[in-house]
Every structure is written in structure tokens, then in C-alpha cells.
Amino acid sequence: QVQLVESGGGLVQPGGSLRLSCAASGIIFSAYGMAWYRQPPGKQRELVADITNTGITNYVDSVKGRFTISRDNARNTVYLQMNSLKPEDTAVYYCNIPGFRRGMYWGQGTQVTVSS
């Protein structure tokens, strides 16, 4: 049974930081790339960042220089460090395994709200 469990969201002021975590189980974690997506209120889900199984990273332009994706294969966990947060980063954040069964597995998401 594949499971993805996100955590670390919350309410933060503009300019603040949060670190999201996603714990994966039921897969050989080290064999797969991982990705973070987000879904802002009333909008479609969008890719934020991804990391290959060898650690190569990719970011959407709007978060480059502010967000960092990383992974710990020993802990079966992928992280998203978010700095200099802006109100437009407000969304539910999800992790995903793009290369496993066409990315069909999603976690429950974690809410990030950036507001003063």
C-alpha cells in the first residue's frame, strides 16, 4: 500500500519560512523521483518543484531562489524548504511520485497560508 503523508504547513507572515515534509511508504523510495505540487484557492494544481532519484532538482519560475526541494532516502522523506514566503504561495501543498503508476498517488496535503 503506497502512502504519502505531508506535514509542516501552517500560517506564516509574508517573508517567513516553513519546511514541509512528505513521508513515503510502500515504494522503494530511492528509486523514484519525487515532486511537490500546490493548489491555490480556486485554481488548478500546479507543479512547484521536483527532484530525481539522483538529486537533480527543478523549480517553477515563481519559486526559484526561494524554495529548496531535498530528499533523505534513509528516512523515505522529501522536503520543501520555503523561504521569503509571499501571499501568492498560499495553497494546499501535496507531494507526488511522478514516475510511479503515472503519478496516481497523492497525500492528503498540507495547508500553507501566508498572511499578515
Residue pairs with C-beta under 8 A, 6 or more apart in sequence:
1 25
1 26
2 24
2 25
2 26
2 27
2 97
2 100
2 105
3 24
3 25
3 26
3 105
3 107
4 22
4 23
4 24
4 94
4 95
4 96
4 97
4 105
4 106
4 107
5 22
5 23
5 107
5 108
6 20
6 21
6 22
6 93
6 94
6 95
6 107
6 108
6 109
6 110
7 20
7 21
7 22
7 23
7 110
8 18
8 19
8 20
8 21
8 110
9 18
9 20
9 92
9 93
9 110
9 111
9 112
9 113
10 18
10 111
10 112
10 113
11 113
11 115
12 18
12 85
12 112
12 113
12 114
13 114
13 115
13 116
14 85
14 86
14 87
14 114
14 115
14 116
15 84
15 85
16 85
16 114
17 81
17 82
17 83
17 84
17 85
18 82
18 85
18 112
19 79
19 80
19 81
19 82
20 36
20 79
20 80
20 82
20 93
20 110
20 112
21 77
21 78
21 79
22 34
22 36
22 77
22 78
22 79
22 80
22 95
22 107
23 75
23 76
23 77
24 34
24 76
24 77
24 78
24 95
24 97
25 76
27 97
27 100
29 73
29 76
30 53
30 73
31 53
32 53
32 97
32 99
32 100
33 50
33 51
33 52
33 53
33 97
33 98
33 99
34 50
34 51
34 69
34 71
34 78
34 95
34 96
34 97
34 98
35 47
35 48
35 49
35 50
35 51
35 95
35 96
35 97
35 98
35 103
36 47
36 48
36 49
36 50
36 69
36 78
36 80
36 93
36 94
36 95
36 96
37 45
37 46
37 47
37 48
37 93
37 94
37 95
37 96
38 45
38 46
38 48
38 89
38 91
38 92
38 93
38 94
38 112
39 45
39 46
39 91
39 92
39 94
39 109
40 46
40 88
40 90
40 91
41 90
41 91
45 94
46 60
47 60
48 59
48 60
48 63
48 67
48 80
48 93
49 57
49 58
49 59
49 60
49 63
49 67
49 69
49 80
50 57
50 58
50 69
50 98
51 57
51 58
51 69
51 70
51 71
51 78
55 71
57 68
57 69
59 67
59 69
62 88
63 82
63 89
66 82
66 83
66 84
66 85
67 80
67 81
67 82
67 83
68 80
68 81
68 83
69 78
69 79
69 80
69 81
70 78
70 79
70 81
71 77
71 78
71 79
72 78
72 79
78 95
80 93
82 89
82 112
85 112
85 114
86 114
87 114
87 115
88 114
89 112
89 114
90 112
90 113
90 114
90 115
91 112
92 109
92 110
92 111
92 112
93 109
93 110
93 111
93 112
94 106
94 107
94 109
94 110
95 106
95 107
96 103
96 105
96 106
97 103
97 105
